[in-house]
């Protein structure tokens, strides 16, 4: 691991969470307050970010009553549907006697995972149905089709600015996100949601950063489209299965959500196939629950730094942290092809994915050798094992 002088000791002013993140967090670095006052503000900001996450979920559920419901853990998920992972032959028979109807069964061949979709009985909430099915099928892996959210923001305005690319990387890289627009020449793209593939700002930004970091062959899976319940676990598992079949051995996932039995099994199966998954820790602050898929064992969990190599104050957390990469004070392309300012752990992920693809079979050992140690000496919970692709930040 390379070393350098640590960044300045913390980000000292806090965002006004009532205004857009990109407009306010840039003021963090310009305050020099006493440590005691700073600690209080940091704790307050962490609580505010966690509460903001809960309010966002509540708004989503209330705005989409026909499509989104809460599972037994209070997480947003596709309404009226549950998933049984690798079901036993007798599972559907037992479920049907309790009023659950079969919606379909499919095999994700590349992953070697089977999924049975069952409809929730009329007048039963998703949470109640999940508890009922768990009692009927003890030992079965039952999951709600939980939703995952993108982990970054883009400014609305932009400009036409050509950007130089880094050294070309020939290994294909998959991305699971919204759809990139035609301004980024992806090699293949497929949709896994209603209305997908469809151009999106977030997906285009992620693809543009992969391209900027040197990736020549991008395989894009759109799991959002126009579906209010887009970004669900089944769509992500299907996307991962498709990407493996197309030869991706590194997959960039700038999404966060709760732990899910289907997605956990799909991630483990992909890793057995030699696929390296790179995922964001999210932007809900250090008080948020651990973010998935970043928290699944073996996934490269990525946080983000600003232009002065300081960890973003809004960065979330995972059960482990591997690397940091640039994620603020930089530009990416939106769906219209304009260069816009971006901020969030979403935009650090494609840089680490690109370097993982360049590393090839050397994998983590090469990434560790490239990583620049920030903060306390050695691996830590703020920067992981160091900053990767620090020169990848696009600033003009």
Secondary structure by P-SEA (a helix, b strand, c coil): ccccccccccccccccccccccccccccccccccaaaaaaaaaaaaaaaaaaaaaaaaaaaaaccccbbbccccccccccbbbbcccccaaaaaaaaaccccccccccccccbbbbbbbccccccaaaaaaaaaaaccccccccbbbbbbccccccbbbbbbbbbcccccbbbbbbcccccccccccbbbbcccccccccaaaaaaaaaaaaacccbbbbbbccccccccccaaaaaaaaaaaaaacccbbbbcccccccaaaaaaaaaaaaabbbbbbbcccccccccccccccccccccccccccccccccccccccccccccccccbbbbccccbbbbbbcaaaaaaaaaaaaaaaccccaaaaaaabbbccccccccccccccccccccccc
